[in-house]
Amino acid sequence: MTPPAPDDPEHGQENALHRDDGRTLFSRADLQEGYHLSESTLQNLWTDRENNDHPDAEIIDGVMHWDDAEWAPWYRKLQRQRATVAEQSAGPFR
């Protein structure tokens, strides 16, 4: 499986579920591999969804999946927000 570029909205993954309605759904394992995130990081993001606007999950065969068209832009926005906070925290002496 080739990891997607997080900035590429058309990335796709071999193990992802491709729905008849055109949606591509990723499991947590897909997100781990594709975005190089740990299981605990993904779990923490999900747990804090009330504060971070994490997209809703769809349960398929007992496994949580996220629509790539929602998750990828959400994650890019989260990364930008975190970079801004880190930059502001660095202060004037970088």
Buried (B, 14 or more C-beta within 10 A) or exposed (E): EEEBEBEEEEBBBEEBBEEEEEBBBBBBEBBBBBBEBEEEEBEEBBEEEEEBEBBEBBEEEEEBBBBBBEBBEBBEEBEEEEEEEEEEEEEEEE
